[in-house]
Every structure is written in structure tokens, then in C-alpha cells.
Amino acid sequence: MPRELLDGLNLQVGDQFQIIETDDGIILRPVRNTFERQMTAARDVMDKYEIGLQKLAK
């Protein structure tokens, strides 16, 4: 991608994209903060099932 496009979209070389196929072509959607989203989801599950997880850990 041209540097001007990357700069305009606040993207860096090496950023990852999700590729979505449509009838008209493809959509490239940047994947941002994947690790942070996964950690937030994991914390939510651990909070929700805290007692069950503690019992399984014994």
C-alpha cells in the first residue's frame, strides 16, 4: 500500500488485515488490538466463572 494511504489511515507496515469477500470485490479491515481484545474477553470469562474455575483448579 502506498505510504500516503497508510499514514492517512494511521496504519503501520506490518499491521494485519481481515479480508472480507463481497459480491463487488474485497474489503480490507485493519485488525487492531487483537491481543488486548482477547485478554479482555478472557478476563470477562474468568470473572463470570470465577467460582467454577477455582473449583477446577483444586
Helices and strands as residue ranges (DSSP letters): H 3-8, E 17-22, E 25-30, H 34-48, H 50-57
